[in-house]
Amino acid sequence: MANLRDIRRRIKSVKNTAQITRAMQLVAAAKMKKAQDQALAGRDYADLLNQVLVNLKENTGEEAHPLLQQREGGKELVLVISTDKGLCGGLNTNLGRKIRAEVSKDAEFVTVGRKLRNQLGKAGREMVADFEVKDPVPFAEARPIAKFLTKAFLEGGYSKVSVAFANYINVMRQEPEIVQLLPISTAGLGEKQAYEGMGEATVQETNRATALAKDYLFEPSGPEVLDTLLPLYINFQVYQMLVESRASEHSARMVAMKGATDNAKKFIKELTLEYNKLRQAAITAELLEITTAMRAME
């Protein structure tokens, strides 16, 4: 059985840990608010950009642009967005499990974030590039990633480019998602995207928009407009997935650190109760010894 000194040391150690986890919780909460605002701010723009592409698609053919062309037989390139730091619950574990379940064995990977990059490397997966992104995420840092993915697809080495990331639903819920980025699926542009709140236009509204699109006149031509819009669309999709993942990271870390702090406080109460019981027992034993000695001297 632990003595009083050991229990005092454990209480002190757990209190120090609780102070650290509490501080990490507050830092994560501050970062989460910024990342959450950043993620929510881009959803309406992404939704409207999808609708513009739906309208434009009606004025061009499916093969009007190389980024819209479906391919067969090539490998899959996957952009994996994970975290650089741990202590964020099962965020990276859940995303890694989804990748192992849904991504083909011969797929190649581009990574953002150290955690899953290390896991994929240990698993022997083929890594073709790695990027680092600041916090909060600047839009300029999404462009090189989008350009790299677009170039890899256009060069013909890959038939499909996907993005694996943690989709931010709310503070308590972050869902791992794998979304096809290239080729751009024109059939799915008007549908609900992985991001909560995006693409919520009803089928009736989408049909009305596409009906109006048939009367549009484009200057310059539709394919030239596509040359400008599609790279912008890919850039913004990558950026939005980065900020969704970052909001998920800070939310998961804040919840995990709050749970750790609560558990530490609970453990301190249990240790304090045990300490008081042992201390009371020691006092009682001393009193008994004194009483016994006094009676022996009578």
C-alpha positions in Angstrom: 0.0 0.0 0.0 1.3 3.5 -0.9 2.3 5.6 2.0 1.3 9.3 2.6 4.4 10.7 1.0 3.8 8.7 -2.2 0.2 9.8 -2.4 1.2 13.5 -1.9 3.7 13.2 -4.7 1.1 11.6 -7.0 -1.4 14.4 -6.1 1.2 17.0 -6.9 2.1 15.3 -10.2 -1.5 15.0 -11.3 -2.2 18.7 -10.4 0.8 19.7 -12.6 -0.6 17.6 -15.4 -4.0 19.1 -15.0 -2.5 22.6 -15.3 -0.8 21.7 -18.5 -3.9 20.1 -20.1 -6.0 23.1 -19.0 -3.6 25.5 -20.6 -3.6 23.4 -23.8 -7.4 23.3 -23.8 -7.6 27.1 -23.6 -5.0 27.5 -26.4 -6.9 25.0 -28.6 -10.2 26.8 -27.9 -8.7 30.1 -29.1 -7.3 28.5 -32.2 -10.5 26.6 -32.8 -12.6 29.8 -32.9 -10.3 31.3 -35.6 -10.2 28.1 -37.6 -14.0 27.6 -37.3 -14.7 31.1 -38.6 -12.3 30.5 -41.4 -14.0 27.3 -42.4 -17.5 28.6 -42.2 -16.6 31.8 -44.1 -15.6 29.9 -47.2 -18.6 27.5 -47.5 -21.0 30.0 -49.1 -18.4 31.0 -51.7 -17.7 27.3 -52.5 -21.4 26.6 -52.8 -21.9 29.5 -55.2 -18.8 28.5 -57.2 -20.3 25.0 -57.6 -23.6 26.5 -58.9 -21.7 28.6 -61.4 -19.9 25.5 -62.7 -23.2 23.7 -63.0 -24.6 26.5 -65.1 -21.4 26.7 -67.2 -21.4 22.9 -67.7 -24.7 23.2 -69.6 -23.1 25.3 -72.2 -20.1 23.0 -72.8 -19.6 19.3 -73.4 -18.3 16.8 -70.9 -15.0 16.6 -72.7 -14.7 20.4 -73.1 -11.7 20.6 -70.7 -9.0 18.0 -69.7 -9.9 18.4 -66.0 -13.4 17.1 -66.7 -12.3 14.1 -68.7 -12.9 10.7 -67.1 -10.0 8.2 -67.4 -9.5 4.5 -66.9 -6.7 2.3 -65.9 -4.3 4.8 -64.1 -3.3 5.0 -60.5 -5.0 7.1 -57.9 -3.2 10.0 -56.2 -4.4 10.9 -52.8 -3.8 14.1 -50.9 -3.9 13.3 -47.2 -4.4 16.2 -44.8 -3.6 15.3 -41.2 -2.1 17.1 -38.2 1.5 17.9 -37.2 0.9 17.4 -33.5 -1.0 14.8 -31.5 -3.2 15.0 -28.5 -6.3 15.4 -30.7 -8.2 12.3 -29.8 -8.9 9.8 -32.6 -8.8 12.3 -35.4 -5.8 10.9 -37.3 -6.6 7.3 -36.3 -10.1 7.5 -37.8 -8.8 9.1 -41.0 -6.0 6.6 -41.3 -8.5 3.7 -40.9 -10.7 5.1 -43.6 -7.8 5.5 -46.0 -6.8 1.8 -45.4 -10.4 0.7 -46.0 -11.2 2.7 -49.1 -8.0 3.6 -51.0 -6.4 1.1 -53.4 -3.2 -0.6 -52.5 -1.3 0.9 -55.4 -2.3 4.5 -54.7 0.3 7.1 -54.3 0.2 9.9 -51.7 0.8 13.6 -51.2 0.7 14.6 -47.6 0.0 17.7 -45.4 0.8 17.0 -41.8 3.4 14.8 -40.0 1.2 12.3 -38.3 -0.3 10.3 -41.2 2.8 11.0 -43.3 4.8 8.9 -40.7 2.1 6.2 -40.7 2.0 5.9 -44.4 5.8 5.8 -44.6 5.9 3.0 -42.1 3.2 1.1 -44.0 5.4 1.2 -47.1 3.0 3.4 -49.1 4.5 5.4 -52.1 5.0 9.1 -51.1 5.4 11.6 -54.0 5.4 14.9 -52.2 4.9 16.6 -48.8 3.7 20.1 -48.0 3.7 22.2 -44.9 0.9 24.7 -44.1 0.8 27.4 -41.5 -1.8 28.0 -38.9 -4.2 29.7 -39.7 -4.2 28.5 -43.3 -3.3 31.2 -45.9 -5.0 30.8 -49.2 -1.7 31.3 -50.9 -0.4 28.1 -49.4 -3.2 26.1 -51.0 -2.2 27.2 -54.5 1.1 25.2 -54.8 -0.7 22.0 -53.6 -3.5 22.5 -56.1 -1.1 23.2 -58.9 0.9 20.1 -58.0 -2.2 17.9 -58.1 -3.5 19.4 -61.3 -0.2 19.0 -63.0 0.1 15.4 -61.9 -3.4 14.7 -63.3 -2.9 16.5 -66.6 0.4 14.7 -67.3 -1.6 11.5 -67.5 0.1 9.5 -64.7 -3.1 9.3 -62.6 -6.7 8.6 -63.5 -8.1 10.0 -60.3 -7.0 12.5 -57.6 -8.7 12.4 -54.2 -8.4 14.2 -50.9 -8.6 12.6 -47.5 -9.3 15.0 -44.6 -11.3 15.5 -41.4 -14.5 17.2 -42.2 -15.6 19.7 -39.5 -19.3 19.2 -38.5 -19.3 20.8 -35.1 -17.1 21.0 -32.0 -17.9 17.5 -30.9 -18.1 15.8 -34.3 -15.4 15.6 -37.0 -16.0 13.0 -39.8 -13.2 11.5 -41.9 -13.9 12.0 -45.6 -12.3 11.0 -48.9 -13.5 13.3 -51.7 -12.7 13.0 -55.4 -11.0 16.2 -56.6 -10.0 15.3 -60.2 -11.5 14.7 -62.7 -14.2 17.1 -61.7 -17.5 15.3 -61.6 -19.9 17.7 -63.3 -22.8 15.5 -62.3 -22.0 16.1 -58.6 -21.3 19.8 -58.7 -24.8 20.7 -57.7 -25.1 18.0 -55.0 -24.3 18.3 -51.3 -20.6 18.3 -50.7 -18.7 16.8 -47.8 -18.7 20.1 -46.0 -21.7 20.6 -43.8 -23.9 23.3 -45.1 -22.5 23.3 -48.7 -24.5 22.5 -51.8 -27.9 22.7 -50.1 -29.8 23.9 -53.1 -32.7 21.6 -53.9 -32.9 19.7 -57.1 -35.7 22.0 -58.2 -33.5 25.1 -57.7 -30.6 23.4 -59.5 -32.8 22.5 -62.4 -34.1 26.0 -62.6 -30.6 27.4 -62.6 -29.5 25.0 -65.4 -32.5 25.9 -67.4 -31.6 29.6 -67.1 -28.0 28.7 -68.1 -29.1 27.6 -71.5 -29.9 31.2 -72.4 -26.5 32.5 -71.2 -24.0 34.1 -73.6 -20.3 33.8 -72.7 -17.6 36.2 -73.7 -15.1 34.8 -74.3 -16.3 31.3 -75.1 -17.4 28.7 -72.6 -14.2 26.6 -72.9 -12.1 29.8 -72.2 -14.2 30.6 -69.2 -13.6 27.0 -68.0 -9.8 27.5 -68.4 -10.1 30.3 -65.8 -12.8 28.9 -63.5 -11.7 25.3 -63.1 -8.2 26.1 -61.7 -9.9 28.5 -59.3 -12.4 25.8 -58.3 -9.6 23.3 -57.6 -7.6 25.9 -55.6 -10.6 26.8 -53.5 -11.6 23.2 -52.9 -8.1 22.3 -51.6 -8.1 25.5 -49.4 -11.5 24.7 -48.0 -10.5 21.1 -47.2 -7.4 22.5 -45.4 -9.3 24.8 -43.2 -12.0 22.2 -42.5 -9.2 19.9 -41.4 -7.6 22.6 -39.3 -10.9 23.4 -37.6 -11.4 19.7 -36.9 -7.9 19.4 -35.4 -8.3 22.3 -32.9 -11.9 21.2 -32.0 -10.7 17.6 -31.3 -7.7 18.8 -29.3 -9.8 21.1 -27.2 -12.3 18.3 -26.4 -9.5 15.8 -25.7 -7.7 18.2 -23.4 -10.9 19.1 -21.6 -11.5 15.4 -21.0 -8.0 15.0 -19.8 -8.4 17.9 -17.4 -11.7 16.5 -16.1 -10.2 13.1 -15.5 -7.2 14.6 -13.7 -9.5 16.5 -11.4 -11.5 13.4 -10.7 -8.2 11.5 -10.0 -7.1 14.2 -7.6 -10.3 13.9 -5.7 -9.8 10.1 -5.4 -6.2 10.5 -4.3 -7.1 13.1 -1.8 -9.8 10.9 -0.3 -7.3 8.0 -0.1 -4.8 10.3 1.5 -7.2 11.5 4.1 -8.2 7.9 4.9 -4.6 6.9 5.4 -3.9 10.0 7.4 -6.9 9.4 9.7 -5.9 5.7 10.1 -2.3 6.8 11.0 -3.6 9.3 13.6 -6.0 6.7 15.1 -3.1 4.2 15.3 -0.9 6.7 17.1 -3.7 7.5 19.6 -4.2 3.8 20.2 -0.5 3.4 20.9 -0.4 6.3 23.3 -3.5 5.1 25.1 -2.1 1.6 25.4 1.2 2.9 26.7 -0.5 5.1 29.3 -2.6 2.1 30.6 0.6 0.0 30.7 2.2 2.6 33.0 -0.7 2.7 35.4 
